[in-house]
Amino acid sequence: MDEEHPLKISDSYLYSGDTAWMIVATAIVLFMTIPGLSLFYGGLTRKKNVLSVLVQCFAVTCVMSILWLAYGYSLAYTDGDGGILPGWMIGGLGKAFLNGVNADTVDGSIPESVFFTFQMTFAIITPALIVGAFAERMKFSAVMIFMVLWFTLSYVPIWHMVWGGGLISGWGAMDFAGGTVVHINAGVAGLVACIMVRKRKGFGKS
């Protein structure tokens, strides 16, 4: 498709160049988690715990993908007016399980399905960043429970407040690189988590 003659869907224009780049960017961000972050964190642990860290990162990827599809995207992206919680804090469930999202829905100049998938990769890597804070010190089941709760109670509301037209967005804040939604959010969670679980057994001895 010629970039000067984009395909018009409803009142939006779909640009093939923007769409192609976003698909590439989506793949790059996914590679940042698996294998990138998995191998990075695995390389910082003792050899007996490398597989544990790899599995944790892979499991986080799977679970966050499901949660983002089920309710994360909808609660983060929609306005949420008229819901139980105020709209400046969280969105609604209008797009749960991609309700209303099809081949014709466009977000900006790209298909909404591509936007959904791109944002899903950040929903994956953000909790995965926290894994390195308590590596070697938390059971697999505890990691999964913690990640589900943190994703629901922290990541999704912060996403909505910054990128979804919520409270922080209303202050005029612009977060192009995820400094608030991803890095500060995950960094604070990792700091609190590692303080709570304390130092690993054998620290300074083995």
Summary of the structure (lengths in Angstrom):
residues: 206
radius of gyration: 18.7
end to end distance: 60.5
largest distance: 66.3
contacts: 628
relative contact order: 0.14
helix: 63%
strand: 5%
